[in-house]
Amino acid sequence: MAKIDLSTALGELELSNPVLTASGTCGFGQELASEFQLSELGGLIVKGITVEPSTGNPPPRIVETPAGIINSIGLENPGIANFKKEQLPWLARQETKILANISGHSIADFAKLAAELKDEPGITGLEINVSCPNIGEGGLAFGTDPAMVYEVTSKVAKNYPGWIMVKLTPVVSDIEAVAQAAKEGGAKSLAVANTLPALDIDLKRQKPELGNIYGGLSGPAIRPVALKLVYQLAAADILPILGVGGIMTGEDAVKFLLAGAKAIAVGTATLLDPQAALKIKEGIADYLAHHNYSSLQEIIGKAQQ
Ligand SMILES: Cc1cc2nc3c(=O)[nH]c(=O)nc-3n(C[C@H](O)[C@H](O)[C@H](O)COP(=O)(O)O)c2cc1C
C-alpha cells in the first residue's frame, strides 16, 4: 500500500500529521513518552501554565458522566519559572511541535507569559486559553467577550512574535465575532473548542460532586457541539482550525477534518487510553486508505456545502 501523506498545517505551523494532544490531558509529555515516540504526534500541547505556581481547585476534581467527564482541575501547574527550569529542557529535545498553553487571571498575566516564552526555542508556538470554565478570575470571562479576546491576543502578540493560537469557548452566542477578534489581535489559528461548563450532584451527600461545584464537560458528550462550531468557523474561513472535543476514534477525527479542521487534538481519550492519539492517527490513515485517498488534504473541508 502506498504511503499516505498525512502532513498538514495550521497557517505557518507545519505538522507532520494532524494529531495533537490537547492541553491538560497529557501533562508535560513525560508519561506519554513512555507509551510511544512523541515524534508520532503532529504536536503536543502542554498543560496550562500560569505566572505563579497553582495547586488548583479543591478535590474531588473529576467526576464521570454518561458520556464524558466533568473536571475542575483549576489549572494546577508549577508556574512559568519552574516550567522553564524543570520541563522545558526535556520538552525542547522532543521531536515534535511543542505548544505552550497559557492562562491568566489578568491581561497582564498573559502578556508576561508571552514575554517569558518568546526566546524559548523549545516552544513552537502558544495556545492562549481564554476559555477555562473553572478558574475564578479571568478564564471564561475573557473568552466570551470579543473585545477582551482582541485585547488579550494583541497583548500576547506584542510580546511573542511567533505563531499564536486562541482556544475558544463553545459557550458564546456569536463564535464568529470572537474568532474574528482573535484574528484581528494577531492569532494565526483557532482551537475549537474548550470544555462546556457543567455540574453533577452526589445523591448521597446531596451536594455537588466537585469541590469547585462547577467544572468543564469533555469527552463524547461535547463532540457534536465542537463539530458544529468547527464546521461553522471553517465555513466563515476566518483562521485555520484545530478541532478539539470528544474525539475518541479515528472516525471521530475524520469528521472534524471533513468539517474543515486542518488538525485535531485528543483530550479525554488519552486519560482513558494513553495510546489513544496514536490509535486515532492510525484510524485516520485507515479511513484515507479505505477510501483510496493518497493525502489528508483531499478530505479537509469536504463536508462543507
Ligand atoms: C483534565 C483536563 C484538564 C484540562 N486542562 C486544560 C488546560 O490546562 N488548558 C486548556 O486550554 N484546556 C484544558 N482542558 C481542555 C482540553 O484541552 C480540551 O479542550 C477539552 O477537554 C475537550 O476535548 P476532549 O473532549 O477531547 O477532552 C482540560 C481538559 C481536561 C479533561
The ligand as a Tripos MOL2 file, in Angstrom:
@<TRIPOS>MOLECULE
LIG
   31    33     1     0     0
SMALL
NO_CHARGES

@<TRIPOS>ATOM
      1 C1         -8.4510   17.0060   32.9960 C.3       1 LIG1
      2 C2         -8.4850   18.1000   31.9610 C.ar      1 LIG1
      3 C3         -7.6330   19.1950   32.0800 C.ar      1 LIG1
      4 C4         -7.6560   20.2110   31.1270 C.ar      1 LIG1
      5 N1         -6.7870   21.2760   31.2330 N.ar      1 LIG1
      6 C5         -6.7670   22.2330   30.2740 C.ar      1 LIG1
      7 C6         -5.8390   23.3100   30.3350 C.ar      1 LIG1
      8 O1         -4.9900   23.3730   31.2370 O.2       1 LIG1
      9 N2         -5.8870   24.2630   29.3590 N.ar      1 LIG1
     10 C7         -6.7980   24.2000   28.3270 C.ar      1 LIG1
     11 O2         -6.8090   25.0800   27.4550 O.2       1 LIG1
     12 N3         -7.6750   23.1820   28.2300 N.ar      1 LIG1
     13 C8         -7.6890   22.2110   29.1790 C.ar      1 LIG1
     14 N4         -8.5690   21.1600   29.0730 N.ar      1 LIG1
     15 C9         -9.4920   21.0980   27.9250 C.3       1 LIG1
     16 C10        -8.9670   20.1390   26.8420 C.3       1 LIG1
     17 O3         -7.7290   20.5630   26.3190 O.3       1 LIG1
     18 C11        -9.9960   20.0160   25.6900 C.3       1 LIG1
     19 O4        -10.1730   21.2660   25.0750 O.3       1 LIG1
     20 C12       -11.3420   19.5150   26.1700 C.3       1 LIG1
     21 O5        -11.1930   18.5340   27.1690 O.3       1 LIG1
     22 C13       -12.1970   18.9500   25.0320 C.3       1 LIG1
     23 O6        -11.5680   17.8750   24.3890 O.3       1 LIG1
     24 P1        -11.8370   16.3310   24.7920 P.3       1 LIG1
     25 O7        -13.3190   16.1480   24.8190 O.co2     1 LIG1
     26 O8        -11.1370   15.5490   23.7390 O.co2     1 LIG1
     27 O9        -11.2400   16.1380   26.1490 O.co2     1 LIG1
     28 C14        -8.5700   20.1370   30.0350 C.ar      1 LIG1
     29 C15        -9.4220   19.0250   29.9200 C.ar      1 LIG1
     30 C16        -9.3950   18.0120   30.8620 C.ar      1 LIG1
     31 C17       -10.3190   16.8270   30.7050 C.3       1 LIG1
@<TRIPOS>BOND
     1     1     2 1
     2     2     3 ar
     3     2    30 ar
     4     3     4 ar
     5     4     5 ar
     6     4    28 ar
     7     5     6 ar
     8     6     7 ar
     9     6    13 1
    10     7     8 2
    11     7     9 ar
    12     9    10 ar
    13    10    11 2
    14    10    12 ar
    15    12    13 ar
    16    13    14 ar
    17    14    15 1
    18    14    28 ar
    19    15    16 1
    20    16    17 1
    21    16    18 1
    22    18    19 1
    23    18    20 1
    24    20    21 1
    25    20    22 1
    26    22    23 1
    27    23    24 1
    28    24    25 2
    29    24    26 1
    30    24    27 1
    31    28    29 ar
    32    29    30 ar
    33    30    31 1
@<TRIPOS>SUBSTRUCTURE
     1 LIG1         1 GROUP 0 **** ****
